[in-house]
Structure formats: C-alpha cells, structure tokens
Amino acid sequence: MTEIAIMIEGQDGLNWTSWQRIVRTVEDAGFAGLYRSDHYTNANPPDKDSLELWVSLTWLADNTERIEFAPLVSPVSFRDPTMTARMATAVDDLSGGRLSLGVGAGWQVREHTNFGWDLLDIPERFARFEEGLEVITRLLRNDEPSSFEGSYYTLKDAIMLPRPARAGGPPILIGGNGPRRTLPLVARFADEWNGVFIPPEIFAERSARLDALLDTQGRERSSVRRSLMTGLVFGRNEADLAHKAGLYGGSTVERLRSGGLMVGSAAEIVDHIGRYAAVGVQRLMLQWLDLDDTDGLEQFAASVLPQLN
C-alpha cells in the first residue's frame, strides 16, 4: 500500500517551537516521513517566520530514529550545488541514511527579488538546473576527483571527503510534472520522481512517459521511485473542514474537492489514497498547512494509517 508522509511549508510561520513539535508528532504517530519546502519567504505578503531548511533538517536527523525526510525542494537558484551536496551527505550520514536530496530549479519570484538572487528565465533556469544536477551527482557518486566545465558551475579535480556512508550518497529526488523539461531530467539523474498536485489519471500518464524515458536511458523502470505531493484537508467536523479549506487562499471544501485535493473524513481520504495507489504512487506527501494543529495530525494518523496496512 502507498506510504503516507507529511509535507509542510517552511516559510509559512515555521519556527523552532512549531518544527520540533511537528517532527516529534510525525515520528511518534507512525507516518513514513516528513518533508518541507525551502524558501526565504512566501510568494505573496505577509512575511512570516521561515526556519532555515538545512539547519532544521540537521536537528531532525539527530532527534529522530525512524522517519525519512527531504527538502521539497532545495533550489539551485539560491543554493550552490557543491555546498548542497556537502550538506546533504553530512545530514544523511548523521541520520543513518534517511535523507533524500530534493532539488529544483527555483520558481518563486518574490524571494529572489527580495534577497538578490537571479532566478533567470525558464530556459536558462532549467539549463542551470541541469548543470547543478550534473555537479551534485558527480560529487555524490564518484569516488575519484571530478572535473566539469559548464556555463554556470565548474569543478576541477573536486572530490567530497569523507565519502558518503551510503554508496552514491542520498537518493536524488526531482519534483514537477513537466513532460518536456522535468521528466527527462528525472530519467537522467533522479532516484525518485515526485509529482505535484495532479490527479491519478495525470499521474499515470506522466509515469508512463517517465518509463519510456528511462528505457531510452537504459535504466530499469523500477530504479525511480514514484511519489506525489498534494494537499490534505482533514477535519474533525464540517466546521473544521471549512477552516482548513480556507487556508488554501480562502478556498472552500467543494472547490478543493473538485480540484483533486484530498478532502474529507478518514473514510474519504482512505478511498482517495487507494485511487493513487492503483496508478503506482508509492509514497504520498500530504501537505499540512495548519502548523499549530498537531492534535489534528495525531487524529489523522490514528484514523487513517491503520486502514492502510
């Protein structure tokens, strides 16, 4: 059955108090993992607390024993890929091999403007992302010094020591749905494809497209895990559901349901999970927007997870 993990937005009011409480809840409640975004701030005002990603994952690695975790995702637009590879290897080793390295091209205009990073136009952004993936995978997977000369990044006899405890380092996760740019990069570089906010039928179509691309690369189709990040609105009653739906930009339960998000009671959520399992989703990262509602997370775990075993 599909594994269930939690995803939170790290720029939407996350601080040490809320992070530590959420981590402990996810670990104790039986979820498979915990994932979080990597942003300076929100795409639109107001600015809120935004706990630095890699510092927070280091704390998680040393204060949990079981859950897997990852950034969804760390962008190369403001994260140098050589340093990202170094940090990811260190955090993965600290955790005993529970980190996936989620990386992306970057997308949020406001944070790049506010903090002085060049987002680039989309073709250049993906060209830089491709080079970043080349750099990261060379450093993680090569036991000998590597050299690389690109338009954005350069390596010259570079090697990371100590070598990762896991052969090849933490698995690379790439998120996104694009068949022309994203999926070809997944087929070349990634160990996991993470679809984003798409219904089961679109996930199945994109997954089949990825299979064909993996065939072209000479890779086994099973070498890339298939996961999905989507929204979750789970409430104790109708009023609670309406409140949680409002966190999605003031939306309604009906609108979110029609948009394919997981909305409703435990029975409704279990049914929705089954539809994703049927098209090959191996892990669901369910977006939990109410960072203060750890009681709701516990109730969700207690009422949904036992039905999936």
LINCORWO-V511705 format. One record per residue. SS is DSSP state (a for helix, b for strand, c for the rest). PHI is phi in whole degrees, -180 to 180 (999 if undefined). BURIAL is I if it has 16 or more other C-alpha atoms within 10 Angstrom, else O. Layout:
# LINCORWO-V511705
<<SS PHI BURIAL> <SS PHI BURIAL>>
This chain:
# LINCORWO-V511705
<<c 999 O> <c -61 I> <b -78 I> <b -116 I> <b -125 I> <b -112 I> <b -125 I> <b -125 I> <c -94 I> <c -70 I> <c -98 I> <c -108 I> <c 103 I> <c -79 I> <c -137 I> <a -62 O> <a -62 O> <a -70 O> <a -62 I> <a -64 O> <a -67 O> <a -66 I> <a -57 I> <a -65 O> <a -65 I> <a -63 I> <a -64 I> <a -77 O> <a -82 I> <c 101 I> <c -68 I> <c -74 I> <b -169 I> <b -137 I> <b -127 I> <b -148 I> <c -76 I> <c -128 I> <c -140 I> <c -70 I> <c -159 I> <c -74 I> <c -67 I> <c -136 O> <c -59 O> <c -88 O> <c -70 O> <c -132 O> <c -55 O> <c -144 I> <c -74 I> <c -57 I> <a -63 I> <a -70 I> <a -65 O> <a -65 I> <a -70 I> <a -64 I> <a -62 I> <a -59 I> <a -58 I> <a -93 O> <a -126 O> <c -134 O> <c -122 O> <c -124 I> <c -69 I> <b -89 I> <b -159 I> <b -171 I> <b -78 I> <c -123 I> <c -132 I> <b -85 I> <b -84 I> <c -73 I> <c -67 I> <c -131 I> <c -123 I> <c -62 O> <a -64 I> <a -67 I> <a -72 O> <a -61 I> <a -62 I> <a -64 I> <a -65 I> <a -63 I> <a -63 I> <a -64 I> <a -68 I> <a -62 I> <a -62 I> <a -60 I> <a -84 I> <c 79 O> <c 88 I> <c -118 I> <b -93 I> <b -108 I> <b -97 I> <b -85 I> <b -131 I> <b -147 I> <c -85 I> <c 94 I> <c -151 I> <c -82 O> <a -64 O> <a -61 I> <a -67 I> <a -69 I> <a -67 O> <a -65 O> <a -112 O> <c 80 O> <c -106 O> <c -92 O> <c -75 I> <c 74 I> <c -76 O> <a -63 O> <a -60 O> <a -67 O> <a -59 I> <a -76 I> <a -64 I> <a -65 I> <a -61 I> <a -60 I> <a -65 I> <a -60 I> <a -65 I> <a -60 I> <a -64 I> <a -61 I> <a -68 I> <a -63 I> <a -69 I> <a -77 I> <a -103 I> <c -105 I> <c -87 I> <c -113 O> <c -56 O> <b -120 O> <b -126 O> <b -157 O> <b -123 O> <c -121 O> <c -79 O> <c -118 O> <c -137 O> <b -138 O> <b -122 I> <b -139 O> <b 51 O> <b -97 I> <c -144 I> <c -96 I> <c -130 O> <c -68 O> <c -68 I> <c -58 I> <c -63 O> <c -85 O> <c -58 O> <c 85 I> <c 77 I> <c -63 I> <b -63 I> <b -89 I> <b -114 I> <b -121 I> <b -108 I> <c 136 I> <c -113 I> <c -68 O> <c -75 O> <c -91 O> <c -110 O> <a -73 I> <a -63 I> <a -61 I> <a -69 I> <a -58 I> <a -63 I> <a -83 I> <a -119 I> <c -95 I> <c -104 I> <b -149 I> <b -105 I> <b -115 I> <b -70 I> <b -132 I> <c 51 I> <c -124 I> <c -73 I> <a -55 I> <a -68 O> <a -73 O> <a -58 I> <a -62 I> <a -66 O> <a -67 I> <a -65 I> <a -65 O> <a -62 O> <a -64 I> <a -56 I> <a -64 I> <a -67 I> <a -65 I> <a -58 O> <a -64 O> <a -80 O> <c 74 O> <c -105 O> <c -66 O> <a -60 I> <a -74 O> <a -76 O> <c -117 I> <b -70 I> <b -111 I> <b -134 I> <b -145 I> <b -106 I> <b -149 I> <b -78 I> <b -127 I> <b -125 I> <b -121 I> <c -132 I> <c -75 O> <c -158 O> <a -63 O> <a -65 O> <a -66 O> <a -61 I> <a -63 I> <a -63 I> <a -66 I> <a -63 I> <a -63 O> <c -68 O> <c -89 O> <c 64 O> <c 75 O> <c -75 O> <c -119 I> <a -58 I> <a -63 O> <a -65 O> <a -69 I> <a -60 O> <a -66 O> <c -85 O> <c 94 O> <c -70 I> <b -84 I> <b -134 I> <b 136 I> <c -81 I> <a -58 I> <a -63 O> <a -65 O> <a -66 I> <a -61 I> <a -63 O> <a -66 I> <a -59 I> <a -61 I> <a -68 O> <a -72 I> <a -59 I> <c -66 O> <c -105 I> <c 96 I> <c -73 I> <c -88 I> <b -146 I> <b -107 I> <b -101 I> <b -94 I> <b -74 I> <c -111 I> <c -84 I> <c -85 I> <c -67 I> <c -89 I> <c -94 O> <a -73 I> <a -62 O> <a -64 I> <a -61 I> <a -64 I> <a -66 I> <a -60 I> <a -61 I> <a -68 O> <a -96 O> <a -105 I> <a -58 I> <a -62 O> <a -79 O> <a -100 O> <c -82 O>>
